[in-house]
C-alpha cells in the first residue's frame, strides 16, 4: 500500500485520486480564469473600437475648428497660408496614431476601459484577472496606436493586429493583447 498524499488518508470528496488526470485548464470562452468573467467577443471589441474612433474623430475635428478660428482671429483679416492647411491635413489623416496611443493608455491605465469599452460593457485585465499595470497599459496602447501614424502600412498592421483575435479561438487575444499579457473580458 502506497502512502496517501492527504493527511487523513483519503482524497477530499469530488477530488481525483492521485495520479489520475485532472480536468485540465479552464477554457477562456465561457467561465474563464479571469476571476470568472467571460472573454469579450470579437463583435463587442470591434464595436467598442468604432465608438472610440468616432469619439476621437469628433474631438480632433472640434480641436481643428477651434484652432482655425483662433488663427483667423489672430490674423485680423489676413489670409491663412496654404502650409497651415497642409499641416492640418497631415495631422488629421496621419496623427491618429499618437492620439489613439494616449487615449488607450490613459483610459486603460485609469479604469481598465476606454470610452468605447465602457459603452459596450467590456474591460481589459491581466491574464490572471487583475487590473492592468501602467507598463502593460502603455505597451498595449503603443503596439495598437503608434503604428497608425505610418501612412497605409500602419493601418495595415493595425488591421492584421486586430484580426489576429479571430485566429485565437481560445483567448480571443489580438497581437497587442498577447504582447502585453492582457485579455478583454465582459463585465
Number of C-alpha atoms within 10 A of each C-alpha: 3 4 7 12 11 10 8 8 9 11 14 10 6 6 10 12 13 11 6 8 8 10 7 6 8 11 14 20 17 12 13 19 17 19 12 12 17 20 26 24 17 17 9 18 23 16 15 22 17 14 19 20 16 13 13 17 15 12 12 17 12 12 12 16 12 12 13 16 11 11 15 14 11 10 10 8 8 10 9 12 8 8 9 11 12 11 10 15 13 11 14 14 13 17 18 21 21 17 17 21 22 17 18 24 24 18 16 26 21 15 14 23 24 24 20 22 27 15 14 20 16 23 22 26 23 20 20 13 18 13 19 23 15 13 12 22 27 20 18 22 26 20 19 25 24 19 20 26 19 16 13 12 12 18 18 13 16 21 13 13 17 20 17 16 21 14 12 12 12 12 24 25 25 23 20 23 27 15 13 20 18 24 24 29 27 16 14
